């Protein structure tokens, strides 16, 4: 039963190949993530997936999970420790919140700390680029397994659409994006949206809003740009479900919420970015500077794993500053060589005070009692952390295209990472403990890749590519409730990729496939006492394939398949039940399935009836490091059915139509606890196009 949506899409695809229809190729032909310059996707020596903004709108994609539904080998289930507005993406089989880089319009979103998924907004996004593997040398020590970059419409352009929608659980949303009138050589646009999401857990809520202003001034030989973004997030989180033995406990109802009465994850974020691009005697000089400030309140609780009903509470106040600066010069040597040299800096400053109530209250496991607010429980632990991070770098990247067959890209970066951390912890009745620690690392990273177009006939082609990337990343700071004073060694990784990509059937069928190998060292893991140390290694290997067939101008079929083998190569795991250390080398990483697949049917004409259907399959995986708690495979189905008039559209949208609720993300704060996949969601949406020429 789980495979039927995927099998149906594959059969339709085979039928379409047998009976082709004339159409233009619709796959975007350029990407900017690998070099900050427009590069042909077909020749870039890496696996890059492009998700078009019009497709996102047609599919009703509203978060990272739905946006990446058709990207091969990627999971991004909503929720996790950062709240229901967040997600925990998985690339190459590694299900880890901080192992990838999130970029918005060229700026690392989350800076030197963690990806700020809670304020990742799809309103007025023109396209999303997904790069597998470590970040390019232009972005430094920020990623091991993937880069997700969202690119909004440039200033003076917009989707020019207004949407309002109503969903189950009394949910609603609204958005608008418009190109504002041009004033001389100054172009501008504005986008705003907000939503109120309800869930099957009546206490769980998402209320957020965002506004984005983009401006661009064209001068004689230069351009000035400004981006101003305001984000407000108001989340009430769910409670994760505790694992007992090999399965999740049946003692707590699926939507029971054991958080305190005042539980919330509130975030106010302000972001300003300025850009300057100028033609100079030796090429094009580009500079970007941005500043982001976030104010976060995080109040919640986690049940003890013994299922006694006793919970530990936390009331955290957090301030985060993320600043980014990049300047680089690009010079073209004829038509075959481009050289980019530059320098950048990521600055992060995070402060947090946490008021913990250890064993603060005990409630029935059936969730029938509303726990008291944190203001009414005893605070018996006060923790403080103040962390400053500077990621500096100088980089150079060369791209050589000697002819229309070869493309060789090489990048080198000198990284300088500096971290200074102060931590203190006061536990009643113990004395205050405090510690300052710092770590400075100077280390080069490099990348080398090449592609070779070995066959071409008109728009059809076949390209062979391979690349190597050497990367490292300072250990993440999770801003949890525990006392973790040490600044650990950076994690390191070396990855290898090789693959094929191409086009067929007059360019209407595009495809790419690759095999990969990545070796991790210095992995950060907890000890039996709960302290974090660099004491593990991992290996990620496997293969991925994706294809898209443009059957007709308004009909596309998409499908992908991935096989991942992600396992520990070194790890003495501290079993929380026995207290003993277990060697789990060779065992699969938790929540890492071997098989992932998805398929979609996208019928999206400009007017009249339209529909999209997307099915996803996630294979069998384990909940624990010892691989004693298997979880069966599951499939989800999302669909949109609508009708477009000249300027109006009405649609019904649904996600997780089968209403499956498997565990999808583990908690790093609640021991042996797991967040479940969100339940079924259905929307009725009305859209209006502000442009008489049409939208999309």
C-alpha positions as CSV (number, residue, x, y, z in Angstrom):
1,X,0.0,0.0,0.0
2,X,2.8,2.4,0.8
3,X,4.4,2.1,-2.6
4,X,1.3,2.7,-4.7
5,X,1.7,6.5,-5.2
6,X,5.3,6.0,-6.2
7,X,4.6,3.1,-8.5
8,X,1.8,5.0,-10.2
9,X,4.0,8.0,-10.9
10,X,6.8,5.7,-12.4
11,X,4.3,3.9,-14.7
12,X,3.0,7.2,-15.9
13,X,6.5,8.4,-16.6
14,X,7.3,5.3,-18.6
15,X,4.1,5.8,-20.6
16,X,5.1,9.5,-21.3
17,X,8.5,8.5,-22.5
18,X,6.9,6.1,-24.9
19,X,4.6,8.8,-26.2
20,X,6.5,12.1,-26.1
21,X,5.0,15.5,-26.6
22,X,6.7,18.6,-27.8
23,X,7.8,21.0,-25.1
24,X,10.5,23.4,-24.1
25,X,12.9,22.4,-21.3
26,X,11.9,24.0,-18.0
27,X,14.7,23.1,-15.7
28,X,16.6,26.2,-14.6
29,X,20.0,26.3,-16.3
30,X,22.1,28.2,-13.8
31,X,23.0,28.1,-10.1
32,X,24.9,30.6,-8.0
33,X,25.6,28.6,-4.8
34,X,28.9,27.0,-5.8
35,X,30.7,30.2,-6.9
36,X,28.4,33.2,-6.2
37,X,28.4,33.5,-10.0
38,X,25.8,32.2,-12.5
39,X,27.1,28.7,-13.5
40,X,25.5,26.2,-15.8
41,X,23.8,23.5,-13.7
42,X,24.6,20.8,-16.3
43,X,28.4,21.4,-16.1
44,X,28.8,22.1,-12.4
45,X,30.9,19.3,-10.9
46,X,28.5,18.5,-8.1
47,X,24.9,17.3,-7.6
48,X,22.6,20.3,-7.4
49,X,18.8,20.3,-7.3
50,X,16.8,23.3,-8.3
51,X,13.3,23.9,-6.9
52,X,11.4,26.5,-8.8
53,X,9.3,29.1,-7.0
54,X,6.3,28.7,-9.2
55,X,6.3,24.9,-8.5
56,X,6.5,25.6,-4.7
57,X,3.4,27.8,-5.1
58,X,1.6,25.2,-7.1
59,X,2.4,22.5,-4.6
60,X,1.3,24.7,-1.7
61,X,4.8,24.3,-0.1
62,X,4.9,26.3,3.1
63,X,7.9,25.0,5.0
64,X,11.2,23.4,4.5
65,X,9.8,19.9,4.7
66,X,7.3,20.4,1.8
67,X,9.8,22.6,-0.2
68,X,12.4,19.7,-0.3
69,X,9.9,16.9,-0.9
70,X,11.2,16.2,-4.4
71,X,14.9,16.7,-3.7
72,X,16.6,13.3,-3.8
73,X,17.8,11.7,-0.6
74,X,16.6,14.6,1.6
75,X,14.3,14.5,4.6
76,X,13.3,17.7,6.5
77,X,10.5,16.8,8.9
78,X,9.0,19.8,10.7
79,X,9.6,20.3,14.4
80,X,12.4,19.2,16.7
81,X,14.0,20.8,19.7
82,X,13.9,24.2,18.1
83,X,10.1,24.2,18.0
84,X,7.3,23.3,15.5
85,X,8.4,26.2,13.2
86,X,11.7,24.5,12.7
87,X,12.9,21.3,11.1
88,X,15.8,18.8,11.2
89,X,17.0,18.2,7.6
90,X,18.8,15.0,6.7
91,X,21.4,14.8,3.9
92,X,23.4,11.7,2.8
93,X,21.8,9.9,5.7
94,X,23.0,12.2,8.5
95,X,20.0,13.4,10.5
96,X,21.5,16.3,12.3
97,X,20.3,19.9,12.8
98,X,23.6,21.7,12.4
99,X,25.5,19.7,9.8
100,X,24.2,21.7,6.8
101,X,24.3,25.4,5.8
102,X,21.2,27.5,5.3
103,X,21.7,30.5,3.0
104,X,19.1,33.2,2.2
105,X,20.0,35.5,-0.7
106,X,23.7,34.9,-0.3
107,X,23.8,35.4,3.5
108,X,24.3,32.5,5.9
109,X,21.0,32.3,7.8
110,X,22.1,31.5,11.4
111,X,25.6,32.6,10.9
112,X,28.3,31.1,13.1
113,X,25.9,29.2,15.3
114,X,23.0,27.0,13.9
115,X,20.7,27.3,10.8
116,X,17.8,29.6,11.7
117,X,15.1,27.4,10.2
118,X,12.4,29.0,12.4
119,X,12.6,32.2,10.3
120,X,13.1,30.5,6.9
121,X,10.3,31.9,4.8
122,X,9.1,30.7,1.4
123,X,7.0,33.8,0.5
124,X,8.2,35.4,-2.7
125,X,11.0,32.8,-3.2
126,X,12.0,32.6,-6.8
127,X,13.9,29.4,-6.5
128,X,15.8,27.1,-4.0
129,X,19.2,25.6,-4.8
130,X,20.2,22.4,-2.9
131,X,23.9,21.5,-3.1
132,X,25.0,18.1,-1.6
133,X,28.2,18.0,0.4
134,X,30.4,20.6,2.2
135,X,29.9,24.3,1.6
136,X,31.9,26.0,-1.2
137,X,35.1,27.8,-0.1
138,X,33.2,31.1,-0.3
139,X,31.1,30.1,2.8
140,X,33.9,28.7,5.0
141,X,33.6,26.2,7.9
142,X,29.8,26.0,7.9
143,X,28.6,22.7,6.4
144,X,29.5,19.0,5.9
145,X,26.6,17.5,4.0
146,X,24.6,20.1,2.2
147,X,23.7,23.7,1.4
148,X,20.2,25.0,1.0
149,X,20.0,28.5,-0.5
150,X,16.7,30.3,-0.9
151,X,16.7,33.1,-3.5
152,X,13.9,35.7,-3.4
153,X,12.8,37.7,-6.4
154,X,15.2,40.6,-6.9
155,X,14.2,44.1,-6.0
156,X,11.7,45.4,-8.5
157,X,10.3,41.9,-9.2
158,X,7.9,39.8,-7.2
159,X,5.4,36.9,-7.5
160,X,2.8,39.7,-7.4
161,X,0.2,37.5,-5.6
162,X,-2.0,37.7,-2.6
163,X,-3.1,34.5,-0.8
164,X,-5.4,33.7,2.1
165,X,-6.1,30.2,3.4
166,X,-8.1,28.4,6.1
167,X,-7.2,25.0,7.4
168,X,-8.2,22.4,9.9
169,X,-7.5,22.9,13.6
170,X,-8.7,26.6,13.0
171,X,-5.5,27.3,11.1
172,X,-5.2,30.3,8.8
173,X,-2.5,32.0,6.7
174,X,-2.1,35.0,4.5
175,X,0.6,36.4,2.3
176,X,1.3,39.1,-0.3
177,X,4.3,40.0,-2.5
178,X,4.4,43.0,-4.8
179,X,6.9,44.9,-6.9
180,X,6.6,48.5,-5.8
181,X,6.7,51.4,-8.2
182,X,10.2,52.2,-9.5
183,X,11.6,55.6,-8.6
184,X,14.2,56.7,-11.2
185,X,16.9,54.0,-11.1
186,X,15.7,52.7,-7.7
187,X,13.8,49.4,-7.8
188,X,12.0,47.9,-4.8
189,X,9.7,45.2,-3.7
190,X,7.9,44.1,-0.6
191,X,6.6,40.8,0.8
192,X,4.6,40.1,4.0
193,X,3.0,37.0,5.4
194,X,1.6,35.5,8.6
195,X,0.1,32.3,9.8
196,X,-1.6,30.7,12.8
197,X,-1.3,26.9,12.7
198,X,-3.1,24.5,14.9
199,X,-2.3,20.8,15.4
200,X,-4.0,17.6,16.7
201,X,-2.3,18.4,20.0
202,X,-4.6,21.3,21.0
203,X,-1.8,23.1,23.0
204,X,0.7,23.0,20.1
205,X,0.5,26.3,18.1
206,X,2.6,28.2,15.5
207,X,2.0,31.9,15.1
208,X,4.5,33.8,13.0
209,X,4.8,36.7,10.6
210,X,7.5,38.0,8.3
211,X,8.1,41.1,6.3
212,X,10.8,41.6,3.6
213,X,11.8,44.8,1.8
214,X,14.3,44.7,-1.1
215,X,15.7,47.7,-2.8
216,X,18.3,48.2,-5.6
217,X,19.8,51.4,-6.9
218,X,21.6,51.2,-10.3
219,X,24.4,53.7,-10.8
220,X,26.6,54.3,-13.8
221,X,29.0,51.5,-13.1
222,X,27.8,50.0,-9.8
223,X,24.7,48.8,-7.9
224,X,23.6,49.3,-4.3
225,X,21.2,46.8,-2.7
226,X,19.4,46.7,0.6
227,X,17.4,43.9,2.3
228,X,15.5,44.5,5.5
229,X,13.7,41.5,7.1
230,X,11.5,41.3,10.3
231,X,10.5,38.0,11.7
232,X,8.2,37.2,14.6
233,X,7.8,33.6,15.8
234,X,5.4,32.4,18.5
235,X,5.5,28.7,19.0
236,X,4.0,26.4,21.7
237,X,5.9,23.2,21.4
238,X,4.6,19.6,21.7
239,X,6.1,17.0,24.0
240,X,8.3,14.3,22.4
241,X,7.4,10.6,23.1
242,X,9.8,8.5,25.2
243,X,11.3,5.3,23.9
244,X,11.1,2.3,26.3
245,X,13.1,-0.7,25.1
246,X,12.6,-1.2,21.4
247,X,9.5,0.9,20.9
248,X,7.9,4.2,21.8
249,X,5.9,4.0,25.0
250,X,2.1,3.4,24.8
251,X,1.7,4.9,28.3
252,X,1.4,8.5,26.9
253,X,-1.3,9.4,24.4
254,X,0.1,10.4,21.0
255,X,-0.8,14.1,21.5
256,X,-0.3,14.4,25.3
257,X,1.6,17.6,26.2
258,X,3.5,17.7,29.4
259,X,5.0,21.2,29.0
260,X,4.4,23.8,31.6
261,X,1.4,26.1,31.3
262,X,3.5,29.0,30.1
263,X,5.5,26.9,27.6
264,X,6.5,28.8,24.5
265,X,9.4,29.4,22.1
266,X,9.2,33.1,21.1
267,X,11.6,34.7,18.7
268,X,12.0,38.3,17.4
269,X,14.5,38.6,14.6
270,X,15.7,41.7,12.8
271,X,17.9,41.4,9.7
272,X,19.6,44.1,7.5
273,X,21.9,43.4,4.6
274,X,23.6,45.9,2.3
275,X,25.3,45.0,-1.0
276,X,27.6,46.9,-3.3
277,X,28.7,45.7,-6.8
278,X,31.1,47.7,-9.0
279,X,32.9,47.2,-12.2
280,X,36.6,47.9,-11.7
281,X,39.6,47.8,-13.9
282,X,40.3,44.1,-13.1
283,X,36.8,42.7,-13.0
284,X,33.7,42.9,-10.9
285,X,34.0,43.7,-7.2
286,X,31.2,42.6,-4.9
287,X,30.7,43.3,-1.2
288,X,28.0,42.2,1.2
289,X,27.5,43.1,4.9
290,X,24.7,42.0,7.1
291,X,23.6,42.1,10.7
292,X,21.0,39.9,12.4
293,X,19.7,40.2,16.0
294,X,17.5,37.6,17.6
295,X,15.8,37.6,21.0
296,X,14.5,34.2,22.0
297,X,12.5,33.0,25.0
298,X,12.4,29.2,25.4
299,X,10.2,27.7,28.1
300,X,9.3,24.0,28.2
301,X,9.8,20.7,30.0
302,X,10.9,17.1,29.4
303,X,9.6,14.0,31.2
304,X,12.0,11.7,32.9
305,X,12.7,8.6,30.9
306,X,11.5,6.4,33.8
307,X,7.9,7.4,33.0
308,X,7.3,8.5,36.6
309,X,5.5,11.6,35.3
310,X,8.2,13.8,36.8
311,X,9.5,16.6,34.5
312,X,12.5,18.9,34.4
313,X,11.6,22.5,33.3
314,X,13.7,25.2,31.6
315,X,13.1,28.9,31.2
316,X,15.7,30.3,28.9
317,X,16.4,33.9,27.7
318,X,18.7,34.0,24.7
319,X,20.2,36.8,22.6
320,X,22.0,36.0,19.4
321,X,23.9,38.4,17.1
322,X,24.9,37.1,13.7
323,X,27.0,39.4,11.5
324,X,28.4,38.6,8.0
325,X,30.9,40.3,5.8
326,X,32.1,39.2,2.4
327,X,34.1,41.0,-0.3
328,X,35.4,39.4,-3.5
329,X,36.8,40.3,-6.9
330,X,36.0,38.2,-10.0
331,X,38.2,38.5,-13.1
332,X,37.6,36.8,-16.4
333,X,40.6,35.7,-18.5
334,X,39.0,35.6,-21.9
335,X,36.0,33.3,-22.2
336,X,37.6,30.2,-20.6
337,X,38.8,31.1,-17.1
338,X,37.2,33.0,-14.2
339,X,39.1,33.7,-11.0
340,X,37.5,34.8,-7.8
341,X,39.5,36.0,-4.8
342,X,38.0,37.3,-1.6
343,X,37.8,37.4,2.2
344,X,34.9,37.0,4.6
345,X,34.0,37.0,8.2
346,X,31.2,35.4,10.3
347,X,30.7,36.8,13.8
348,X,28.4,35.2,16.3
349,X,27.7,36.3,19.8
350,X,25.2,34.3,21.9
351,X,24.3,34.8,25.5
352,X,21.8,32.7,27.5
353,X,20.5,32.5,31.0
354,X,18.5,29.3,31.9
355,X,16.4,28.8,35.0
356,X,15.9,25.1,35.5
357,X,13.5,23.3,37.7
358,X,14.9,19.8,38.1
359,X,12.1,17.4,39.0
360,X,9.9,20.5,39.0
361,X,6.5,18.7,39.0
362,X,4.8,15.3,38.5
363,X,1.8,14.9,36.3
364,X,-0.3,11.9,35.1
365,X,0.9,10.2,32.0
366,X,-2.5,10.5,30.3
367,X,-1.9,14.2,29.8
368,X,-5.2,15.1,31.6
369,X,-3.6,17.7,33.9
370,X,-2.2,21.0,32.8
371,X,1.2,21.4,34.4
372,X,1.9,24.5,36.4
373,X,3.8,27.5,34.8
374,X,7.5,27.8,35.4
375,X,6.8,30.8,37.6
376,X,5.2,28.6,40.1
377,X,7.9,25.9,40.4
378,X,11.1,25.9,42.3
379,X,14.2,27.0,40.4
380,X,17.1,24.9,41.6
381,X,19.6,25.4,38.8
382,X,20.8,28.6,37.1
383,X,23.0,28.4,34.1
384,X,24.7,31.2,32.1
385,X,26.6,30.9,28.8
386,X,28.3,33.7,26.8
387,X,29.9,32.5,23.6
388,X,31.7,34.6,20.9
389,X,32.7,33.1,17.6
390,X,34.7,34.6,14.7
391,X,35.0,32.6,11.5
392,X,37.4,34.4,9.2
393,X,38.8,33.3,5.9
394,X,40.6,34.2,2.7
395,X,39.7,32.2,-0.4
396,X,40.4,31.8,-4.1
397,X,38.5,29.8,-6.7
398,X,39.2,29.3,-10.3
399,X,36.9,27.9,-12.9
400,X,38.4,26.8,-16.2
401,X,36.3,25.9,-19.3
402,X,38.8,25.2,-22.1
403,X,36.0,24.2,-24.4
404,X,32.3,23.3,-24.3
405,X,33.1,19.8,-23.0
406,X,35.4,20.4,-20.0
407,X,34.8,22.3,-16.8
408,X,37.5,22.3,-14.0
409,X,36.8,24.1,-10.7
410,X,39.3,24.4,-7.8
411,X,39.0,26.3,-4.6
412,X,41.3,27.0,-1.7
413,X,40.5,28.7,1.6
414,X,42.5,29.6,4.7
415,X,40.2,29.4,7.7
416,X,40.8,31.1,11.0
417,X,38.2,30.2,13.7
418,X,38.2,31.8,17.1
419,X,35.8,30.9,19.9
420,X,35.7,32.3,23.5
421,X,33.2,30.8,25.9
422,X,32.2,31.5,29.5
423,X,29.9,29.2,31.3
424,X,28.6,29.1,34.9
425,X,26.2,26.8,36.7
426,X,24.6,27.1,40.2
427,X,22.8,24.1,41.5
428,X,21.1,24.2,44.8
429,X,22.7,23.5,47.3
430,X,26.1,23.1,45.5
431,X,28.5,26.0,45.1
432,X,28.7,28.0,41.9
433,X,31.0,26.6,39.3
434,X,32.2,28.6,36.3
435,X,34.8,28.2,33.5
436,X,36.2,30.1,30.6
437,X,37.5,28.3,27.6
438,X,38.7,29.2,24.1
439,X,40.0,27.6,21.0
440,X,41.7,29.1,17.9
441,X,42.1,27.0,14.8
442,X,43.9,27.9,11.6
443,X,43.3,25.3,8.9
444,X,43.0,25.2,5.1
445,X,40.2,23.6,3.3
446,X,40.0,22.9,-0.4
447,X,37.8,21.6,-3.2
448,X,38.5,20.2,-6.6
449,X,36.0,19.1,-9.2
450,X,35.8,18.5,-12.9
451,X,33.0,17.7,-15.4
452,X,33.3,16.3,-19.0
453,X,30.4,16.5,-21.5
454,X,31.2,13.3,-23.5
455,X,28.1,13.3,-25.6
456,X,25.8,16.0,-27.0
457,X,23.1,16.1,-29.7
458,X,21.2,19.4,-29.8
459,X,19.7,19.9,-26.3
460,X,20.5,16.3,-25.3
461,X,23.7,15.6,-23.5
462,X,25.5,13.4,-21.0
463,X,28.1,14.8,-18.6
464,X,30.4,12.9,-16.3
465,X,31.6,14.7,-13.1
466,X,33.7,14.1,-9.9
467,X,34.8,16.2,-7.0
468,X,36.7,16.1,-3.7
469,X,36.0,18.4,-0.7
470,X,38.0,18.7,2.5
471,X,36.0,20.4,5.2
472,X,35.9,21.1,8.9
473,X,33.4,22.8,11.3
474,X,33.7,24.0,14.9
475,X,31.4,22.0,17.1
476,X,27.9,23.4,17.4
477,X,26.5,25.2,20.5
478,X,23.0,23.8,21.1
479,X,22.0,26.4,23.8
480,X,20.6,23.5,25.9
481,X,19.9,23.5,29.6
482,X,23.0,21.6,30.7
483,X,26.4,22.9,31.8
484,X,28.8,22.3,28.9
485,X,31.8,24.6,29.5
486,X,34.4,23.1,27.1
487,X,35.1,24.4,23.6
488,X,35.7,21.2,21.7
489,X,37.8,20.4,18.7
490,X,36.3,21.0,15.3
491,X,34.7,18.1,13.5
492,X,36.4,17.2,10.2
493,X,35.3,15.5,7.0
494,X,36.6,14.5,3.6
495,X,34.1,13.7,0.9
496,X,34.2,12.2,-2.6
497,X,31.6,12.4,-5.3
498,X,31.3,11.0,-8.8
499,X,28.2,11.1,-11.1
500,X,26.5,11.5,-14.4
501,X,23.9,14.1,-15.4
502,X,22.3,14.9,-18.7
503,X,19.2,15.5,-20.8
504,X,17.3,13.4,-23.4
505,X,14.2,13.5,-25.5
506,X,14.9,16.9,-27.0
507,X,15.9,18.2,-23.5
508,X,12.6,17.4,-21.9
509,X,14.0,14.6,-19.8
510,X,16.7,15.8,-17.4
511,X,18.4,13.5,-14.9
512,X,21.4,13.2,-12.6
513,X,22.9,10.5,-10.5
514,X,25.9,10.2,-8.2
515,X,27.7,8.0,-5.7
516,X,29.3,9.6,-2.7
517,X,31.6,8.8,0.2
518,X,32.2,11.0,3.3
519,X,34.4,10.2,6.3
520,X,33.8,12.1,9.6
521,X,36.3,12.5,12.4
522,X,36.2,14.1,15.9
523,X,32.5,13.7,16.1
524,X,31.0,15.2,19.2
525,X,29.1,12.7,21.4
526,X,27.9,12.5,25.0
527,X,29.7,10.5,27.8
528,X,27.9,8.5,30.4
529,X,28.0,11.6,32.7
530,X,26.4,13.7,29.9
531,X,29.5,15.7,29.0
532,X,30.2,16.3,25.3
533,X,33.5,15.0,23.9
534,X,35.2,14.5,20.5
535,X,35.1,10.7,20.6
536,X,33.4,9.2,17.5
537,X,33.7,8.8,13.7
538,X,31.1,8.2,11.0
539,X,31.1,7.2,7.4
540,X,28.4,8.2,4.9
541,X,28.2,6.5,1.6
542,X,25.6,5.7,-1.0
543,X,24.0,6.8,-4.3
544,X,21.2,9.1,-5.4
545,X,19.2,9.5,-8.6
546,X,16.7,12.1,-9.8
547,X,14.9,12.6,-13.1
548,X,12.2,15.0,-14.4
549,X,10.2,14.6,-17.6
550,X,8.4,17.5,-19.2
551,X,5.6,15.6,-20.8
552,X,3.9,18.7,-22.1
553,X,4.3,22.4,-21.4
554,X,2.0,22.2,-18.4
555,X,2.7,18.6,-17.3
556,X,5.8,17.3,-15.6
557,X,6.7,14.1,-13.9
558,X,9.5,13.9,-11.2
559,X,11.0,11.0,-9.4
560,X,14.1,10.2,-7.3
561,X,15.6,7.3,-5.4
562,X,18.4,7.2,-2.9
563,X,20.3,4.5,-1.1
564,X,22.3,5.6,2.0
565,X,24.6,3.6,4.2
566,X,25.4,5.9,7.2
567,X,27.2,4.2,10.1
568,X,29.6,4.7,12.9
569,X,33.3,3.9,12.4
570,X,34.2,4.6,16.0
571,X,32.0,5.2,19.0
572,X,31.9,3.8,22.5
573,X,28.3,4.5,23.2
574,X,27.1,5.0,26.8
575,X,24.0,2.9,27.2
576,X,21.6,5.0,29.3
577,X,19.8,1.9,30.6
578,X,22.9,-0.1,31.8
579,X,25.5,2.7,32.2
580,X,27.9,0.5,30.2
581,X,29.9,1.5,27.2
582,X,29.0,-0.4,24.0
583,X,31.2,-0.4,20.9
584,X,28.7,0.5,18.1
585,X,31.3,0.8,15.3
586,X,29.7,-0.5,12.1
587,X,26.1,0.1,13.2
588,X,23.7,2.5,11.5
589,X,23.2,6.0,12.6
590,X,19.9,6.6,14.4
591,X,17.0,7.6,12.2
592,X,19.0,7.0,9.0
593,X,17.0,4.9,6.5
594,X,18.8,3.0,3.7
595,X,16.1,3.8,1.2
596,X,14.4,7.1,0.4
597,X,12.3,7.8,-2.6
598,X,9.8,10.4,-3.9
599,X,7.7,11.0,-7.0
600,X,5.5,13.7,-8.2
601,X,2.9,14.6,-10.9
602,X,2.7,18.3,-11.6
603,X,0.0,19.6,-13.9
604,X,0.2,23.4,-13.7
605,X,-1.4,25.3,-16.6
606,X,-1.7,29.1,-16.4
607,X,-5.5,28.9,-16.4
608,X,-8.1,26.2,-15.7
609,X,-7.8,23.1,-13.7
610,X,-4.5,22.2,-12.1
611,X,-3.2,19.5,-9.7
612,X,-0.1,18.2,-8.1
613,X,0.5,14.9,-6.3
614,X,3.7,14.1,-4.4
615,X,4.5,10.9,-2.7
616,X,7.4,10.2,-0.3
617,X,8.8,6.9,1.0
618,X,11.1,6.6,4.0
619,X,12.6,3.2,4.6
620,X,13.2,1.2,7.8
621,X,15.6,2.8,10.3
622,X,16.6,2.5,14.0
623,X,15.8,4.8,16.9
624,X,19.1,4.0,18.8
625,X,22.8,3.8,18.3
626,X,22.9,0.0,19.2
627,X,20.3,-0.7,16.5
628,X,18.0,-2.6,18.9
629,X,14.9,-0.4,18.2
630,X,13.9,-0.7,14.6
631,X,11.1,1.4,13.1
632,X,9.2,0.3,10.0
633,X,9.1,2.2,6.7
634,X,6.3,4.7,6.0
635,X,5.0,6.7,3.1
636,X,3.3,10.1,2.9
637,X,1.1,11.7,0.2
638,X,0.6,15.4,-0.5
639,X,-1.8,16.9,-3.1
640,X,-3.1,20.1,-4.4
641,X,-6.3,20.5,-6.6
642,X,-7.3,23.9,-7.9
643,X,-8.7,26.0,-10.6
644,X,-7.2,29.2,-12.0
645,X,-9.2,32.0,-13.6
646,X,-7.5,34.9,-15.3
647,X,-6.4,36.5,-12.0
648,X,-8.0,34.4,-9.3
649,X,-7.3,30.9,-8.2
650,X,-9.0,28.6,-5.6
651,X,-7.4,25.4,-4.4
652,X,-7.6,22.6,-1.8
653,X,-4.2,21.5,-0.5
654,X,-3.4,18.6,1.8
655,X,-0.2,17.1,3.4
656,X,0.3,13.7,5.0
657,X,-3.0,12.6,3.7
658,X,-2.6,9.2,5.2
659,X,-2.1,10.8,8.7
660,X,0.9,8.6,9.5
661,X,2.6,9.6,12.8
662,X,6.0,7.8,13.0
663,X,8.9,9.1,15.0
664,X,11.1,11.3,12.7
665,X,13.4,13.4,15.0
666,X,15.2,12.7,18.3
667,X,15.4,15.2,21.1
668,X,18.9,16.2,22.2
669,X,17.4,17.5,25.5
670,X,14.9,14.9,26.5
671,X,16.6,11.6,27.0
672,X,15.4,8.8,24.7
673,X,12.6,11.1,23.4
674,X,11.3,11.5,19.8
675,X,9.1,14.0,17.9
676,X,6.5,12.6,15.7
677,X,5.6,13.5,12.1
678,X,2.9,16.1,12.0
679,X,-0.6,14.8,11.3
680,X,-2.8,15.4,8.3
681,X,-3.3,19.1,7.3
682,X,-5.8,20.4,4.8
683,X,-6.3,23.9,3.4
684,X,-8.7,25.9,1.3
685,X,-6.8,28.7,-0.4
686,X,-7.9,31.7,-2.5
687,X,-5.2,33.5,-4.5
688,X,-5.3,36.8,-6.5
689,X,-2.8,37.9,-9.1
690,X,-1.9,41.6,-8.8
691,X,-0.4,41.6,-12.3
692,X,-2.8,41.8,-15.2
693,X,-0.3,39.9,-17.3
694,X,-0.6,36.9,-15.0
695,X,1.4,35.3,-12.2
696,X,3.8,32.4,-12.2
